[in-house]
């Protein structure tokens, strides 16, 4: 889930676009009532940020545009503010309430309903204003203003907004978990998907990815691990025999009950303790010398929360290791299926993956080659 700072930054960008896009169109003589450039960022705000931000940007975009540029004209300002307020509110609300199990249908239904009801609200506002001035306002005037003249803008909205939303979702730049009005439900839904996905893999995990002891030793030896280690998303404990064999005190955690059950059956050692818990909610009095995330990091979708949690568990000078025994290209190719895309984000270069950590960590070793991936982060 996005934190409030990120949402406010994105809202500021969309609000700025709501002011700048109409100015751009007017520079080239393209009429705002025809192409509706202010509508795009308002509708997007609802889809991306939710009904509250959508409502605020819908109200503020025409008001600030009027104050800075005298567009729209004062007579049309109230109707436009109401219209865009409804767009932003309802696009955000409908997209979080309408869930037909078909993402394309959800987007189009939310968009069409918001667009139509926004035009109705704008027309009713115009009717009230004209009535107060003892002027007539007809159905024909409403249809002409909101549908006939503006059909190019409507077409742009119908083509562009769904395309942008689908592109953002497929590229993992926007998570479908944002479609929950209650953040707690989003986290619960994400955790349930993760648990179900990895529980289903547990029975064949060992056969699917066999690794010999010497391969694991070669993988871990350069890390120079010492003291206490937390094996994050440990799966069935593929690394744990090697870790305790090196004299390390190991705690291992995984969200999947079936993975932990399999790990406990395979590995029993007094220096090894397993926890079936969500890492984000994991509580411990210990501060570890190292956290190790092996072949699992793409499944942690909230990188900011992961960084903060890892920092809270690592002692000063301790290490966080994000490690794969394959290239990032191979890792990402394994996450192309529909089920995999819901529980994994693309693995980026070590330098890019290090960005959420700068407040707590400094960068150590980085490896990104054809058969190995390593990001080492050192707790400040």
Protein Blocks (a to p, Z undefined) as FASTA:
>chain_A
ZZfklmmmmmmmmmmmmmmmmmmmmmnopafklnommlmmmmmmmmmnojklmmmmmmmm
mmmmmmmnopacfklmmmmmmmmmmmmmmmmmmmmmmcghpaklmmmmmmmmmmmmmmmm
mmmmmmmmmmmnopacdfklmmmmmmmmmmmmmmmmmmmmmmmmmmmmmnopacfklmpf
blklmmmmmmmmmmmmmmmmmmmmmmmmgcdfklmmmmmmmnopghjaddehklnolmmm
mmmmnopacddddfblklmmmmmmmpgcfkbccddddfklpccfbdcfbdcdehklmmmm
blmlmmmmmmmmpcehiacddddfbdfklmmmmmmbmklmmmcccdddfklmmmmmmmmp
ccddddddfkbccdddddZZ
